[in-house]
Amino acid sequence: RPTARGKSGPIRVAFVAADSPAAVAYAIGKHVGNAVTRNRIRRRLRALIDHHEAPLLDGFYLVKCGIGTDKLTYDELQHHLYRAIDAIA
């Protein structure tokens, strides 16, 4: 069960605290788009997590993408992802 949750726009983040280093998983369903679109979103999310200024808390993160994620620009995706992660801390 998630310890904390954050949401912004079509992005939701669930967090489970653990003693292990931060690990991030992505849930991007077929309703978001075809495989090419989902992989592009996953690559963008991975890059944004890698460049996040504040260190992530130890534990497990699940980033869920809702309908409309494929329409977001890179900057909008960054805004929503960081806002959802910051809601957890």
Summary of the structure (lengths in Angstrom):
residues: 89
radius of gyration: 12.3
end to end distance: 16.9
largest distance: 36.0
contacts: 252
relative contact order: 0.33
helix: 38%
strand: 28%
